[in-house]
């Protein structure tokens, strides 16, 4: 049962898989959104520039049907005249063509942003497999597309029939009007009908866009095994990572042990904790922890300190506080400055005694450690 559940794509696609699919050109696409954008742009330009278009159409119709005597007897002038009229028409409708081209080019950016993928342009001969093609024809996706096409045709066809029926009297009256009056009227009717039909497509877009996003996400879903495999590839094998951490800890411990002979003092519990402190380098604002450990590691720190003649001071509360609240390479907390200062003063007196003789200094009997920093201090009572 566990193997069966692992084969089910129940996990959301990872960022890596989404990015990889995007690089291959596999993104969510909505043809209805592109169609709606193109029709809306074209219809909008016709709506706002319709009067100028109709005027130019009337003028071009007049110029095209007007023949002077020279052109009537010289057919060679017909081709240049046709070229002039065609160029004039192209210039007239260039704003409409530009709007349609921009809408077709930039409408996909509404879903996925800018994307250029070379892999999407490469030929895939697997798509020529007739068996795969037949399977796609009878797939659930094809059935959904069929339902969408029927619904779209029904909706748009119904709106178109309603528009024609609503304006049937105006359409019939066009045949009895002069060309100069009928062309602007026809342009207005076409523009109004066109925008109403395009508006009906907004409902289709509102349904299709969320569906395409959901369908694309569902297609890229991953099995639990794929998630585990990708985690291994991106973050590394857990066994290898564990081995690396062990080696890193061992290297850090070796560096720590090598720093103990350079310490000024080792503060102990005496056996549970040991913290080696160093102070005196130029620019050092406060004593720094160069080594720390507990139990067997604390015992080893103490042994190395004694072998290298580093003073060892038994101060259980201070050792516990330093071990709890400091890390390697960090300065001691400000709350422990006073206690550590007394320890260092004792160490300096001890060094002077070893060099010059005289009375042996006494170990500090009391070191002020705030109860809040000592993990084993008894809680204060009200």
C-alpha positions in Angstrom: 0.0 0.0 0.0 2.9 2.4 0.8 4.3 1.8 -2.7 0.9 2.5 -4.3 0.6 5.8 -2.4 4.0 6.9 -3.4 3.1 6.5 -7.1 0.1 8.9 -6.7 0.9 12.5 -7.5 -0.4 14.1 -4.3 2.4 16.6 -3.7 2.4 20.2 -5.0 5.2 20.8 -7.6 8.4 22.2 -6.2 9.9 25.5 -7.2 12.6 23.6 -9.0 10.1 21.6 -11.1 8.1 24.7 -11.9 11.3 26.5 -13.0 12.4 23.5 -15.1 9.0 23.3 -16.8 9.1 27.0 -17.5 12.6 26.6 -19.1 11.1 24.0 -21.4 8.2 26.2 -22.4 5.7 24.2 -20.4 3.5 26.9 -18.9 -0.2 27.5 -18.4 -1.9 28.9 -21.5 -5.4 30.2 -22.1 -6.3 30.5 -25.8 -9.6 32.1 -24.7 -7.7 34.9 -22.9 -5.6 35.6 -26.1 -8.7 35.5 -28.3 -10.5 37.9 -25.9 -7.5 40.3 -25.8 -7.2 40.4 -29.5 -11.0 40.9 -30.1 -11.2 43.5 -27.3 -8.2 45.4 -28.7 -9.6 45.3 -32.3 -13.1 46.2 -31.2 -11.9 49.0 -29.0 -9.9 50.6 -31.8 -12.9 50.3 -34.1 -15.2 51.8 -31.4 -13.0 54.9 -30.8 -11.8 55.4 -34.4 -14.8 54.1 -36.2 -15.9 57.5 -37.5 -12.6 58.3 -39.1 -12.4 54.7 -40.6 -15.8 55.1 -42.1 -15.0 58.5 -43.6 -11.8 57.1 -45.1 -13.7 54.1 -46.4 -16.3 56.4 -48.1 -13.5 58.4 -49.6 -11.6 55.3 -50.8 -14.8 53.9 -52.3 -15.5 57.2 -54.1 -11.9 57.3 -55.4 -11.9 53.7 -56.4 -15.1 54.0 -58.4 -14.2 57.3 -60.0 -12.5 57.0 -63.4 -11.2 60.0 -65.3 -10.9 60.0 -69.1 -7.2 59.3 -69.2 -7.5 56.2 -67.0 -10.5 55.0 -68.9 -8.5 54.9 -72.2 -5.1 53.8 -70.7 -5.3 50.5 -68.8 -1.6 50.8 -67.7 -2.7 53.4 -65.2 -5.0 50.9 -63.4 -2.2 49.0 -61.6 -0.5 52.1 -60.1 -3.9 53.4 -59.0 -4.8 50.1 -57.4 -1.4 50.2 -55.6 -2.2 53.8 -54.3 -5.6 52.7 -53.0 -4.2 49.6 -51.3 -1.4 51.6 -49.6 -3.9 54.2 -48.5 -6.1 51.5 -47.0 -3.1 49.9 -45.2 -2.1 53.2 -43.7 -5.7 53.9 -42.7 -6.1 50.6 -40.8 -2.6 50.4 -39.4 -3.7 51.5 -35.9 -6.1 48.6 -35.9 -3.6 46.2 -37.1 -1.0 47.4 -34.6 -3.4 47.1 -31.7 -4.3 43.5 -32.7 -0.7 42.5 -33.1 0.2 43.9 -29.7 -2.7 42.2 -28.0 -1.7 38.9 -29.6 1.9 39.3 -28.6 1.4 40.5 -25.0 -1.8 38.7 -23.8 0.2 35.6 -22.7 2.2 37.8 -20.4 -0.9 38.2 -18.2 -0.6 34.6 -17.1 3.1 33.8 -17.1 5.1 37.0 -17.6 7.9 37.2 -20.2 9.2 33.8 -21.4 11.5 32.9 -24.2 12.4 29.2 -24.4 14.5 27.7 -27.1 13.5 24.1 -26.1 9.9 24.9 -27.0 10.9 25.7 -30.6 12.8 22.4 -31.0 10.9 19.7 -33.0 9.6 16.7 -31.0 9.1 13.7 -33.2 7.2 11.9 -30.4 4.3 14.2 -31.3 4.1 12.5 -34.7 3.3 9.1 -33.1 -0.2 8.2 -34.3 -0.9 6.0 -31.2 -0.1 8.9 -28.9 -2.3 11.2 -31.1 -5.2 8.9 -30.9 -4.8 8.6 -27.1 -4.8 12.4 -26.9 -8.0 12.6 -29.0 -9.9 10.4 -26.5 -8.3 11.8 -23.3 -10.2 13.7 -20.6 -8.5 16.9 -21.7 -9.9 16.5 -25.2 -13.4 15.9 -23.7 -13.1 19.1 -21.6 -12.0 21.1 -24.7 -15.0 19.7 -26.6 -17.4 20.8 -23.8 -15.7 24.2 -23.7 -16.1 24.6 -27.5 -19.8 23.7 -27.4 -20.4 26.1 -24.5 -18.5 28.9 -26.2 -20.4 28.4 -29.5 -23.7 28.3 -27.6 -23.0 31.4 -25.6 -21.5 33.6 -28.4 -24.0 32.3 -30.9 -26.9 33.1 -28.6 -25.6 36.7 -28.0 -25.1 37.1 -31.7 -28.6 36.0 -32.5 -30.0 38.3 -29.8 -28.0 41.3 -31.2 -29.1 40.6 -34.8 -32.8 40.2 -33.7 -32.6 43.3 -31.6 -31.2 45.5 -34.5 -33.1 43.8 -37.3 -35.0 46.9 -38.2 -31.9 49.0 -38.4 -30.2 46.4 -40.5 -33.1 46.2 -43.0 -33.1 50.0 -43.2 -29.5 50.1 -44.5 -30.6 48.9 -47.9 -32.8 51.9 -48.4 -30.3 54.5 -47.4 -27.7 56.3 -49.5 -24.1 55.0 -49.3 -22.8 58.0 -47.5 -25.3 57.5 -44.7 -25.5 53.7 -44.7 -21.8 53.1 -44.2 -21.4 55.1 -40.9 -24.6 53.5 -39.7 -23.4 50.1 -40.6 -20.1 50.7 -38.9 -21.9 51.8 -35.7 -24.1 48.6 -35.8 -21.1 46.4 -36.4 -19.1 48.0 -33.6 -21.9 47.8 -31.1 -22.6 44.1 -32.0 -19.0 43.2 -31.9 -18.4 44.7 -28.4 -21.4 42.9 -27.0 -20.2 39.6 -28.4 -16.7 40.2 -27.1 -18.2 41.0 -23.7 -19.9 37.6 -23.7 -16.5 36.1 -24.0 -15.5 37.6 -20.6 -17.5 34.9 -18.9 -15.6 32.2 -20.8 -12.2 33.8 -19.9 -13.2 34.0 -16.3 -13.8 30.2 -16.3 -11.0 29.2 -18.6 -8.1 31.0 -16.9 -8.5 29.5 -13.4 -9.1 26.1 -15.0 -5.8 26.3 -17.1 -3.9 27.3 -14.0 -5.3 24.4 -12.0 -4.8 21.9 -14.8 -1.2 23.0 -15.3 -0.5 22.7 -11.6 -2.2 19.3 -11.5 -0.1 18.1 -14.4 3.2 19.0 -12.6 2.2 17.4 -9.3 4.8 15.1 -7.9 4.8 11.7 -6.1 6.3 11.4 -2.7 9.2 9.5 -4.2 9.9 12.3 -6.7 9.9 14.8 -3.8 12.4 12.7 -1.9 14.6 12.2 -4.9 14.6 15.9 -5.7 15.5 16.7 -2.1 18.5 14.4 -2.4 19.6 16.0 -5.7 19.2 19.6 -4.4 20.2 19.3 -0.8 22.4 16.2 -1.0 22.0 12.6 0.2 21.2 12.5 4.0 23.9 10.0 4.7 26.5 12.1 2.9 25.3 15.2 4.6 25.6 13.5 8.0 29.1 12.3 7.2 30.1 15.9 6.2 28.7 17.2 9.5 30.7 14.7 11.4 33.9 15.6 9.6 33.1 19.3 10.1 32.6 18.7 13.9 35.8 16.7 14.1 37.8 19.5 12.2 36.2 22.1 14.5 37.2 20.1 17.6 40.7 19.7 16.4 41.0 23.5 15.9 39.5 24.0 19.3 42.0 21.6 21.0 44.9 23.3 19.2 43.8 26.7 20.6 43.8 25.5 24.3 47.6 26.1 24.8 47.1 29.7 23.8 44.4 30.3 26.4 45.0 32.4 29.5 42.8 30.3 31.8 40.5 27.3 31.9 37.4 27.6 34.1 36.0 24.2 35.2 33.0 22.8 37.1 35.4 20.9 38.0 34.4 17.8 35.9 31.2 18.5 34.1 32.2 21.7 32.2 35.3 23.4 31.0 35.7 26.7 29.2 39.0 28.1 28.0 39.3 31.9 27.9 41.8 34.1 26.1 42.4 37.8 26.5 45.2 40.1 25.7 45.4 40.3 21.9 45.4 43.9 20.5 42.0 45.1 19.6 40.2 42.5 21.8 37.5 44.3 23.7 36.6 41.4 26.0 37.8 37.9 26.8 37.0 35.3 24.1 36.0 31.7 24.4 38.5 29.5 22.5 37.4 26.1 23.7 34.5 24.6 25.7 33.0 21.2 26.4 31.2 19.0 28.9 32.0 15.6 30.5 34.7 13.7 28.6 35.5 16.7 26.4 35.7 18.9 29.5 38.2 16.4 31.0 40.3 16.4 27.8 40.3 20.2 27.8 41.6 20.2 31.3 44.3 17.6 30.6 45.6 19.7 27.6 45.6 22.8 29.7 47.6 21.1 32.4 50.1 19.7 29.9 50.7 23.2 28.5 50.8 24.9 31.9 47.6 26.8 31.3 46.1 27.8 34.7 42.9 25.8 35.7 40.5 27.4 38.1 37.5 25.6 39.6 34.6 28.0 39.6 31.4 25.9 39.0 28.8 28.8 38.6 31.0 30.7 36.3 31.9 27.6 34.2 28.2 26.7 33.9 27.3 30.3 32.9 30.1 30.5 30.3 29.3 27.1 28.8 25.6 27.9 28.6 25.7 31.5 27.2 28.8 31.6 24.9 29.9 30.0 21.7 33.4 29.4 20.3 35.0 32.6 19.1 32.5 34.8 20.9 33.2 37.4 23.6 31.8 36.7 27.1 28.5 38.3 28.1 28.7 41.8 29.7 27.1 40.4 32.8 30.1 38.2 33.4 32.8 40.9 32.9 33.3 41.4 36.7 33.6 37.7 37.5 36.0 37.1 34.6 38.0 40.2 35.5 38.7 38.7 39.0 39.7 35.4 37.4 42.2 37.1 35.0 43.5 39.2 37.9 44.2 36.0 39.8 45.9 34.5 36.7 48.2 37.5 36.3 49.1 37.4 40.0 49.8 33.6 39.6 52.2 34.3 36.6 54.0 36.9 38.6 54.3 34.5 41.6 55.8 31.8 39.3 58.4 34.3 37.9 59.3 36.4 40.9 58.2 34.2 43.9 56.7 35.7 47.1 53.4 34.7 48.6 51.2 32.5 46.5 48.0 34.4 45.5 44.7 33.0 46.8 42.1 31.7 44.4 39.0 34.0 44.3 36.5 32.7 46.9 33.5 34.4 45.4 32.8 35.3 41.8 29.7 37.4 41.1 27.6 35.4 38.6 24.0 36.6 38.1 21.6 33.8 39.0 19.8 34.2 35.7 23.0 33.1 33.8 23.7 30.1 36.0 21.5 27.2 34.6 21.7 25.4 38.0 21.0 28.3 40.2 18.0 28.0 42.6 15.0 30.2 41.4 14.5 33.3 43.5 11.5 33.2 45.9 9.1 36.0 46.4 
